[in-house]
Amino acid sequence: MTHAGVRRVDEVLRRAAAHVVVDDVDTPSLTEVDEHHLVRVLRLRDGELVTVTDGEGSWRACRFVRGALETDGVVATVPRRASPVVIGVAIPKRDKPEWIVQKLTELGADQIVFLHAERSVVRWDDDRGAKHLARARHAALEALHQCRAVWLPTIEGPAPAAAFLPLAVAADPAGRVARHGDRVFAVGPEGGWTDDELASASDRVCLPGAILRVETAAITACVHAVGLDFIV
């Protein structure tokens, strides 16, 4: 199987009645929240197929029986990308960080880093950052349940953009066209990058479209990078 093939949704994952993250795929157990969701929301019946993952590439099929999980198949493992897809994004307003995390998780980003740029309007102090990161990680967890993926992205920040940019290509309308080697992207704030920030980036790339909103640029960058895995 090609590397692209193992990244795609397996048929068993696709046809399962539900997909949940557990601490241990060898002896999977449901949290109270997951049990409530399966019983009260999805109204699963005994014997229905449920897939579980540890969020680190391992997963297996189970059967939902009397409110618990019974294993029904061997543990499978999807390898991590050799070149991870990393999206750094200046913190946007309101609930957009969680929305961005949700969509990037569905698309298959490996790492999401929230950035403080020079023109950032939204900044997180330690307490605020911890709360937002907790919400973002919960959004990633829910997105993983929905999209049947088996790798949870790591979510970090807030990090100074000046430290991240030398490792990334910066999204900039005046940059070159994105190409195959671009796997680490930096998306700036609504006011754009400063000249000094752009000078510190490893390169600049333009994304399709005109002047994109922060969340649109983050998704567009991820689609480009992840899409390379589907070229067989």
Backbone torsions as a table, in degrees:
resi	resn	phi	psi	omega
1	MET	NA	139.7	179.2
2	THR	-74.9	162.8	177.0
3	HIS	-60.1	-37.1	177.9
4	ALA	-62.7	-39.6	-177.3
5	GLY	-62.4	-42.8	-177.2
6	VAL	-71.9	-17.4	178.2
7	ARG	-81.5	-18.6	-178.3
8	ARG	-78.2	161.4	-176.8
9	VAL	-68.2	124.7	176.6
10	ASP	-68.6	150.1	-178.2
11	GLU	-59.2	-39.4	180.0
12	VAL	-63.3	-43.1	177.5
13	LEU	-62.0	-39.6	-176.0
14	ARG	-67.9	-36.9	-175.1
15	ARG	-95.0	0.0	178.0
16	ALA	-65.8	148.6	178.3
17	ALA	-70.9	-25.5	179.0
18	ALA	-158.0	161.9	-179.2
19	HIS	-140.0	124.3	-176.4
20	VAL	-133.4	155.3	176.0
21	VAL	-93.8	131.3	-179.9
22	VAL	-126.0	164.3	179.5
23	ASP	-71.9	-34.4	-173.0
24	ASP	-143.8	115.9	-179.4
25	VAL	-74.2	-17.0	177.6
26	ASP	-72.8	-38.6	177.6
27	THR	-131.7	72.9	-173.3
28	PRO	-71.4	139.7	175.6
29	SER	-139.6	152.6	-177.1
30	LEU	-93.1	142.6	168.6
31	THR	-76.2	166.6	177.6
32	GLU	-60.4	-37.6	-179.6
33	VAL	-65.2	-45.8	-179.1
34	ASP	-67.1	-40.0	178.5
35	GLU	-62.1	-43.0	177.8
36	HIS	-60.1	-42.7	-178.4
37	HIS	-64.8	-43.1	-178.1
38	LEU	-69.8	-39.1	-175.5
39	VAL	-83.7	-50.1	-171.5
40	ARG	-88.1	-34.1	-176.7
41	VAL	-92.6	-55.6	-178.8
42	LEU	-81.5	-20.0	179.0
43	ARG	54.7	50.5	179.0
44	LEU	-68.0	148.2	176.4
45	ARG	-103.7	158.5	177.6
46	ASP	-54.9	135.0	177.3
47	GLY	94.5	-8.0	-178.8
48	GLU	-72.2	150.2	-176.5
49	LEU	-77.5	128.3	174.6
50	VAL	-130.1	129.8	175.2
51	THR	-99.5	147.6	179.7
52	VAL	-128.7	151.4	177.3
53	THR	-142.5	154.9	174.1
54	ASP	-91.5	1.3	-178.7
55	GLY	75.9	4.6	179.6
56	GLU	-123.8	29.1	173.3
57	GLY	101.7	-19.0	-179.1
58	SER	-94.7	142.2	179.2
59	TRP	-155.4	164.8	176.9
60	ARG	-159.0	164.1	176.1
61	ALA	-89.1	144.4	176.0
62	CYS	-136.5	170.1	172.3
63	ARG	-118.3	140.0	178.1
64	PHE	-86.8	114.2	-175.4
65	VAL	-134.3	116.6	177.1
66	ARG	51.1	45.2	175.5
67	GLY	79.9	7.6	179.9
68	ALA	-133.1	176.8	-179.2
69	LEU	-108.3	133.9	172.1
70	GLU	-117.6	126.5	-177.2
71	THR	-63.6	142.7	-176.9
72	ASP	-145.9	63.9	-178.3
73	GLY	143.5	163.8	-177.8
74	VAL	-81.3	162.5	176.8
75	VAL	-76.8	129.7	175.9
76	ALA	-110.9	155.6	-178.4
77	THR	-133.0	130.1	174.1
78	VAL	-100.1	119.6	-176.6
79	PRO	-66.9	150.8	175.9
80	ARG	-71.6	151.8	177.0
81	ARG	-59.5	143.8	174.4
82	ALA	-67.3	-36.3	177.6
83	SER	-120.9	99.4	-174.5
84	PRO	-65.0	150.7	175.2
85	VAL	-92.7	118.8	-176.8
86	VAL	-121.8	127.4	178.4
87	ILE	-118.6	114.6	172.8
88	GLY	-97.9	133.3	-175.1
89	VAL	-140.7	131.7	175.7
90	ALA	-63.0	136.8	-173.0
91	ILE	-62.1	120.9	177.3
92	PRO	-87.7	178.8	-176.2
93	LYS	-81.5	164.2	171.6
94	ARG	54.1	-133.0	-175.2
95	ASP	-93.8	13.8	-176.7
96	LYS	-65.2	-31.9	176.7
97	PRO	-56.6	-43.2	179.7
98	GLU	-67.2	-38.2	178.9
99	TRP	-64.0	-42.7	178.5
100	ILE	-61.3	-45.4	179.8
101	VAL	-61.2	-43.3	179.0
102	GLN	-56.5	-49.8	-176.3
103	LYS	-70.4	-39.3	179.7
104	LEU	-67.7	-32.8	175.5
105	THR	-65.4	-45.6	178.9
106	GLU	-60.6	-35.8	-178.6
107	LEU	-78.7	-20.1	176.3
108	GLY	104.2	23.3	175.1
109	ALA	-62.0	145.3	179.1
110	ASP	-90.9	-30.9	-177.7
111	GLN	-148.2	138.1	177.7
112	ILE	-125.6	126.8	-178.2
113	VAL	-123.8	121.3	175.4
114	PHE	-85.4	135.9	-169.8
115	LEU	-118.5	147.5	165.8
116	HIS	-100.8	110.1	177.2
117	ALA	-99.0	170.2	-177.3
118	GLU	-62.9	-33.5	-178.9
119	ARG	-101.5	15.0	178.5
120	SER	-63.3	132.4	174.5
121	VAL	-87.4	-41.2	-179.5
122	VAL	-92.5	126.2	176.8
123	ARG	-133.4	140.6	-179.9
124	TRP	-106.0	126.2	169.2
125	ASP	-81.2	-176.8	-174.2
126	ASP	-59.2	-48.7	-177.4
127	ASP	-67.1	-45.8	-179.2
128	ARG	-65.9	-39.8	179.4
129	GLY	-62.9	-41.3	179.8
130	ALA	-62.1	-41.2	179.5
131	LYS	-65.7	-44.2	-178.6
132	HIS	-67.8	-38.1	178.2
133	LEU	-65.7	-37.6	177.3
134	ALA	-62.6	-43.0	178.3
135	ARG	-65.4	-41.0	-179.8
136	ALA	-63.9	-41.1	179.4
137	ARG	-67.4	-34.4	175.6
138	HIS	-66.9	-39.5	177.2
139	ALA	-62.2	-38.5	177.8
140	ALA	-64.9	-40.9	179.4
141	LEU	-61.6	-47.2	179.4
142	GLU	-64.3	-38.1	178.8
143	ALA	-65.5	-37.0	178.4
144	LEU	-64.6	-40.0	176.0
145	HIS	-58.4	-43.5	-174.9
146	GLN	-71.9	-41.6	-172.1
147	CYS	-92.0	-3.4	175.5
148	ARG	64.9	29.8	175.7
149	ALA	-84.7	169.5	-176.8
150	VAL	-125.6	5.3	175.0
151	TRP	-121.7	119.5	172.0
152	LEU	-82.4	134.1	175.3
153	PRO	-71.0	150.0	170.0
154	THR	-81.2	140.5	-176.9
155	ILE	-124.9	122.4	-173.1
156	GLU	-131.6	167.8	175.0
157	GLY	127.7	179.5	-3.4
158	PRO	-75.7	138.1	179.2
159	ALA	-115.8	148.4	176.9
160	PRO	-67.0	131.6	179.4
161	ALA	-58.8	-33.0	-178.8
162	ALA	-60.6	-29.7	179.1
163	ALA	-83.3	-25.7	-176.5
164	PHE	-88.2	-36.7	-172.6
165	LEU	-58.6	-38.9	179.4
166	PRO	-61.3	-17.2	-179.7
167	LEU	-96.4	-4.1	-168.6
168	ALA	-129.8	164.3	166.6
169	VAL	-94.5	131.8	-177.1
170	ALA	-90.6	130.8	175.3
171	ALA	-69.0	121.2	-176.0
172	ASP	-153.7	127.9	-177.2
173	PRO	-56.8	-23.9	-179.1
174	ALA	-91.7	3.9	-177.0
175	GLY	-81.4	178.3	177.6
176	ARG	-75.0	172.5	176.4
177	VAL	-72.5	138.3	178.2
178	ALA	-62.9	143.5	-178.0
179	ARG	-133.5	-178.4	-170.5
180	HIS	-60.6	-31.6	-177.3
181	GLY	-77.7	-6.2	-176.7
182	ASP	-82.1	109.2	-178.8
183	ARG	-125.9	-12.7	179.2
184	VAL	-123.0	113.6	-176.2
185	PHE	-114.7	148.1	172.9
186	ALA	-121.7	125.5	-180.0
187	VAL	-110.9	125.5	-174.7
188	GLY	-84.3	179.1	-179.6
189	PRO	-76.2	176.9	-178.4
190	GLU	-59.5	-31.6	179.0
191	GLY	-81.0	-2.6	178.4
192	GLY	84.9	169.8	176.7
193	TRP	-75.5	152.8	170.5
194	THR	-82.1	165.7	178.6
195	ASP	-60.7	-39.9	-179.5
196	ASP	-64.8	-40.0	178.9
197	GLU	-64.3	-45.1	179.5
198	LEU	-62.8	-35.9	179.7
199	ALA	-67.6	-25.9	-178.0
200	SER	-85.9	-15.0	-179.0
201	ALA	-69.8	155.2	178.6
202	SER	-66.2	-27.9	176.2
203	ASP	-171.5	175.4	176.8
204	ARG	-122.5	140.2	177.8
205	VAL	-132.8	143.0	174.3
206	CYS	-95.1	143.9	178.3
207	LEU	-105.6	155.6	179.8
208	PRO	-56.5	147.6	-179.9
209	GLY	100.5	-170.7	-179.1
210	ALA	-95.8	-127.0	176.8
211	ILE	-86.4	111.4	-172.9
212	LEU	-91.9	148.4	170.0
213	ARG	-67.2	161.4	-177.0
214	VAL	-55.5	-49.0	-176.3
215	GLU	-66.8	-35.5	178.7
216	THR	-68.0	-41.5	179.7
217	ALA	-64.6	-40.2	180.0
218	ALA	-62.3	-44.1	-179.8
219	ILE	-67.5	-42.5	179.8
220	THR	-61.5	-42.6	178.3
221	ALA	-62.4	-42.7	-179.1
222	CYS	-66.6	-41.6	178.0
223	VAL	-58.3	-42.6	178.2
224	HIS	-61.3	-51.1	-174.6
225	ALA	-67.6	-46.1	-179.4
226	VAL	-68.9	-32.7	-178.7
227	GLY	-59.6	-22.6	179.0
228	LEU	-63.3	-28.4	-178.3
229	ASP	-71.3	-13.5	-176.4
230	PHE	-103.7	8.9	173.5
231	ILE	-92.6	107.9	-174.1
232	VAL	-94.2	NA	NA
